[in-house]
Amino acid sequence: MKRLFYLVDSIDSVQNISDDLHQRGVTDWRFHIVSKDEAGLYTHRLHSASVLDKTDLPRFVERGMLIGALFALFFVVPLALWGGLEWPMAAYVAMGAFAIIAGGWLGGFGGISTENYRIRKFHGDIEAGRYLVMVDVPKKHVSQMEELMALNHPEAELQGEGSSVNNPLAGADGKIHVVH
């Protein structure tokens, strides 16, 4: 799936876009709006983006789980193999699972307070009162959706496209950096 990002100036335009997309079979699960005006979205019955779309919670939880898995791999596995302890295997499995879960839980603390890396570049526009409309589209239908939006909603400015899947290894700019 690809995620298309559009900026729109008025809530009435967002309402028209929403109605048009719903008529074409795009469900609320594939259509998200980020706005400073949450009350306006609620009043117009528009699908506001969830906390998972607005924050980096999923990405940081995934990162934490990866760190926990590495901890389990480099600490728990050697302890189980060469530690000399006579513990049952279930104890080591539980320790490894705990490391992974604890890593995800601790990672969530950072992610819940951080703006999603994909919408961070639109922060100024959102704070200025504009609406960020995100539409998830199958890759083979991206050009059709772009044409539909350009034809029916020229007021919606296409800002780009990205993946609808979080990348836990992406940096703050959305790119993977091997060396900083």
N, C-alpha and C positions, 0 to 999 in steps of 0.2 A: 504494500500500500504506500502511496505517496500522500503527503499532506501538503495542500496548497494553502498559502497564506494571503489573505486579502485585508486591506485596510479600508474602512468605510467611515464616513463622517457622521451619518445620522442613524438614529435607531429605526426610523421608518424605512430606510434603505435596507437595513439588516432584516427587518420584518419581511420585506418583499423578497429578499434573497432566501430567507428561511422558508417562506411559503412556496416559492418556486422550486427549491431543492426537495422539499417534502412531496410536492406533486410529482416529481421525477423519481421518487423512490429512495431518496437519500434520507436515512433515518437519523434520529438525534445522536445515535452512537457514532456516527461518522461526520458530525457537524458540531463544532464547538465555537463559542464566542467568548473572548476575553475583553472585559471592559471594566472601567472604574465605576460605572453606573450599574451595579448589581440590582438595585431596586427597579431600574428601568427594564432590565432584562426580565426580571420576575413579572413585572406588570404586563409586559408584552408577551409573556409566556414563551420566551426564547431560551434555548438550551445554553446555559452558561457552561463554560469549561469547568471541569472538576478540579479538585486540588491536585490530582495526578497530572493534569495538563498544565496547571499554573506553576507548580513547584517542581523542584528537582528530586522530590521524594523517591520515585521509582529508581532513578539513576543512582542516587546515593545508597539506597538499600542494596541494589545490585553490586555496587562497588564494595560495600561493607561485607556482603556475603562472599565476594571473591577474596577479600583480605582474610576473612575468617576461614575460608577453605585453604588458603595458603598457610595460615597458622596451623590448621589441622594437619596439612601435608608435611610441614617442616618441623612440627613439634610433637603432635600426637602420634603420628605414624612411627617416627624413630623411637619414641617412648615405648610404644607397643612392641616394636621389634627388638630393641636393644636395651630397654630400660631395666630389665631384670626384675620387674614387678610381676607378681603372680595374679594379676587381675584378670577377670574374664573378658573375653573379646567385646562383650556388650558394653563394658565400661569405657573402652576406647572408642567405640562407635558413638556412644552417648557424648563423650568429650568432644569428638569431632563435630557432631551435630550441634552441640552447644556453641562451639566456636563459630560455626557458620551462622546460626541464628542470632547470636550475640553481635556478630559483625554487622549483620543486616539491621538489627535494632539500633545499634549505635550510629550506623550510617544514616538512618532515617532522621536522626536529630539534626544533622547538617542539611539534609535535603528538604525538610519541611520549611526551613527558614530561608531557602535560596530559590530565587526565581528560575523557572525552567530555562535551560540554556538555549532552547529553540525560540523562545519568545522574548528573551532578554533584549534583543536588538530593537524590539518594538516598544520598549518600556516608555520612552519619551512620548510616542504617539498615543499610547494608552492613557498616560497621565494627562495628556492634553485633551482628552475626551473622545478620542477616536475609538473605533471598535475593530478588534482583530478577529476576523472570521477565518476559522481553520476548517478545511473540508478534506476528509480522508477519501481518496479515490483509488481504485485498482490501477496499477501502472498502465494497463492497456487503454484506460479511459481518460487519462490525464488530458490529452489534447482536446478531447470532446468537451470535458468540463471547462477547460480554459476558454474554448470557443463559445460555449453556452454562457459563461459569466460575462465575457466581453460583449456578446450580442445583447443579452437581456439586462445586464447590470453594469453599464460602462462606468458608473460611479465607484465601483469596487476596484481598487488598484491592486493588481497582482504584485505581491512583494517577493515571491519566490516559491520554491517547493523544497520539501525535505522528506525524510522518512517519518512514518507514524510510529516507529519503534525506537525506544530509547537506546542509546549507546552508552553503556557504563564506562567506557574507556575514553569518551570524548572529553576534550578540555572545555573551558568556559566559552570558547569561540565555536564549539561544535565540531572541531576537527581533532583527529587523533595525532598526538605529538609523541614521537619516540624519545626525543631529547628536547628539553625546553631551552 
